[in-house]
């Protein structure tokens, strides 16, 4: 049986952890190409969505686009209102 690799994404207080899983493997082969996009020096986000090459992250008063290849902020849009209100 050929393994079907699936993508996972997880939001934690340290950042967005993402990568690929192979449900037919165990141990070190279970996950691969994993990375943590750190929230170092940022507030905790409200949510996020991943595209093939970017993470779009919603914070209380702004939205950021971060490149998954180099973790650089490629877009930042500050809002006139707070998303938590």
PyMOL commands that set and color helices and strands:
alter all, ss='L'
color gray80, all
select helices_A, chain A and resi 27-29
alter helices_A, ss='H'
color red, helices_A
select strands_A, chain A and resi 5-11+15-22+31-38+47-50+54-58+62-67+73-78
alter strands_A, ss='S'
color yellow, strands_A
deselect
rebuild
show_as cartoon
